[in-house]
Amino acid sequence: MEELVKYIISALVDDKDSFSVQTVMEGDNTVINITVDKKEIGKVIGKQGRIAKAIRMLVKAAGKDAGGKYYVDIIEK
């Protein structure tokens, strides 16, 4: 799942070193933390959060196939 998120984010940002992705287990849930530089955060969130919402929906859908609950947090560096 982490590789999927890295692939999506790398297509959105200009500087490939401006983000990091970490997976954290919280009980039965899996949280994917995306940390993005201040200058690139707008590209990841999108207008009115549309891109962020789409990323979250993709992760949730892929998570159902993987058999777990996945959540995405976007953090500004």
C-alpha positions as CSV (number, residue, x, y, z in Angstrom):
1,M,0.0,0.0,0.0
2,E,2.9,2.3,0.8
3,E,4.3,1.8,-2.7
4,L,1.0,2.8,-4.2
5,V,0.9,6.1,-2.3
6,K,4.5,6.8,-3.1
7,Y,3.8,6.3,-6.8
8,I,0.8,8.7,-6.7
9,I,2.5,11.4,-4.7
10,S,5.7,11.3,-6.9
11,A,3.5,11.9,-9.9
12,L,2.0,15.0,-8.3
13,V,5.1,16.8,-6.9
14,D,8.0,18.4,-8.8
15,D,10.7,17.5,-6.3
16,K,10.8,13.7,-5.5
17,D,12.7,14.3,-2.3
18,S,10.1,16.7,-0.9
19,F,7.9,14.0,0.6
20,S,8.0,10.8,2.7
21,V,5.5,8.1,3.3
22,Q,5.3,6.0,6.5
23,T,3.0,3.3,7.6
24,V,1.9,3.1,11.2
25,M,-0.2,0.3,12.8
26,E,-2.8,1.6,15.3
27,G,-4.7,-1.4,16.6
28,D,-6.6,-2.9,13.8
29,N,-6.2,0.1,11.6
30,T,-3.3,1.1,9.3
31,V,-2.5,4.8,9.0
32,I,-0.4,6.0,6.1
33,N,1.4,9.3,7.0
34,I,2.4,11.4,4.0
35,T,4.8,14.2,5.0
36,V,5.2,16.9,2.4
37,D,7.3,20.0,2.1
38,K,5.4,23.3,2.5
39,K,6.0,24.3,-1.1
40,E,4.5,21.1,-2.5
41,I,1.6,20.6,-0.1
42,G,-0.9,22.4,-2.3
43,K,-0.3,20.0,-5.2
44,V,-1.0,17.0,-2.9
45,I,-4.1,18.5,-1.3
46,G,-5.5,20.1,-4.5
47,K,-8.3,22.6,-4.9
48,Q,-10.9,22.2,-2.1
49,G,-9.1,19.0,-1.1
50,R,-10.1,17.0,-4.2
51,I,-6.8,15.3,-4.7
52,A,-6.4,14.4,-1.1
53,K,-9.9,13.0,-1.1
54,A,-9.2,10.9,-4.2
55,I,-6.0,9.5,-2.6
56,R,-7.9,8.6,0.5
57,M,-10.6,6.8,-1.5
58,L,-8.0,4.9,-3.5
59,V,-6.3,3.7,-0.3
60,K,-9.5,2.7,1.3
61,A,-10.6,0.8,-1.8
62,A,-7.2,-1.0,-2.0
63,G,-7.3,-1.6,1.7
64,K,-10.6,-3.5,1.4
65,D,-8.9,-5.9,-1.0
66,A,-6.0,-6.3,1.4
67,G,-8.4,-7.0,4.2
68,G,-7.9,-4.1,6.6
69,K,-8.9,-0.5,7.3
70,Y,-6.5,2.1,5.9
71,Y,-6.4,5.8,6.6
72,V,-4.3,8.6,5.2
73,D,-2.9,11.6,7.0
74,I,-1.2,14.4,5.1
75,I,1.3,16.3,7.2
76,E,3.1,19.5,6.3
77,K,6.9,19.5,6.9
